[in-house]
Amino acid sequence: MLELKLNFDSRDLDKQPLSETELDQLIGARDYKEFLNPRNELYRERNMARKLPSRADALKLMSRNPNLIRRPLLVHGSQIIIGFDEATYRNLAKTMKP
């Protein structure tokens, strides 16, 4: 993102975790499962690949365990890019340039 010279605000989720309310607003009507990080230890310990928590439980877990959230999260208007997606970042950079 820095290489593409995208202007963005950052938030260190380890130091300033998202609250359950913030996560609920961020996720909105999207599928909350997309926000879960399958590489996270808690995800694997709880075998979430086979037995997903409810949305409410997932919000609680993500607010208490920020590493359970897939990153980076890039929010641009109503668009959210979850995880590293260079092609999408490049397309976004093109639309943001004057």
C-alpha positions in Angstrom: 0.0 0.0 0.0 2.9 2.3 0.8 4.5 1.4 -2.5 1.4 2.4 -4.4 1.3 5.7 -2.5 -2.2 5.2 -1.2 -3.2 7.8 1.4 -4.7 5.9 4.4 -5.1 6.0 8.1 -3.8 3.0 10.0 -4.8 1.4 13.2 -2.7 -1.1 15.1 -5.3 -3.6 16.2 -3.1 -5.1 18.8 -2.8 -1.7 20.6 -6.2 -0.4 19.8 -8.5 -3.4 19.1 -11.9 -3.0 17.4 -14.9 -3.2 19.8 -17.7 -5.6 19.1 -19.8 -2.6 18.0 -17.1 -1.4 15.6 -16.7 -4.9 14.2 -20.4 -5.3 13.7 -20.6 -1.9 11.9 -17.5 -2.7 9.8 -18.8 -6.2 8.7 -22.4 -5.0 8.2 -24.3 -7.3 6.0 -21.1 -9.0 4.8 -20.3 -12.6 5.7 -18.4 -12.4 9.0 -16.6 -15.6 8.1 -14.5 -13.7 5.6 -13.0 -11.7 8.4 -11.8 -14.7 10.4 -8.1 -15.5 10.0 -7.7 -19.3 9.3 -4.0 -19.0 10.1 -4.7 -17.9 13.7 -4.0 -20.3 16.5 -7.4 -19.8 18.2 -9.1 -20.5 14.8 -7.3 -23.8 14.6 -7.6 -24.7 18.3 -11.4 -24.2 18.1 -11.5 -26.0 14.7 -13.5 -23.1 13.2 -13.0 -24.5 9.7 -15.5 -27.2 10.7 -17.5 -25.6 13.5 -17.8 -21.8 13.0 -18.9 -19.7 15.9 -22.1 -17.7 15.6 -21.8 -14.1 14.4 -22.2 -12.8 17.9 -19.5 -15.2 19.3 -17.2 -14.4 16.4 -17.5 -10.6 17.1 -16.6 -11.2 20.7 -13.7 -13.4 19.9 -12.3 -11.0 17.3 -12.6 -8.0 19.6 -10.7 -9.9 22.4 -8.2 -11.6 20.0 -7.4 -9.1 17.2 -5.1 -11.6 15.5 -8.2 -13.6 14.7 -9.1 -10.8 12.2 -7.7 -11.3 8.7 -5.4 -8.4 7.8 -4.8 -6.0 6.4 -8.2 -4.5 6.3 -8.5 -1.6 3.9 -11.7 0.4 4.0 -12.5 2.8 1.2 -16.0 4.2 1.3 -18.3 1.2 1.4 -15.6 -1.1 -0.1 -13.6 -3.4 2.2 -10.5 -5.3 1.0 -9.7 -8.2 3.4 -6.3 -9.6 3.3 -3.4 -8.8 1.0 -4.7 -8.4 -2.6 -2.2 -6.5 -4.7 -4.3 -6.4 -7.8 -7.2 -4.8 -6.0 -4.9 -2.3 -4.3 -3.5 -1.3 -7.7 -7.0 -0.8 -9.1 -7.9 1.2 -6.1 -4.8 3.4 -6.4 -5.8 4.1 -10.1 -9.2 5.3 -9.0 -7.8 7.5 -6.2 -5.3 9.4 -8.4 -6.4 12.8 -9.7 
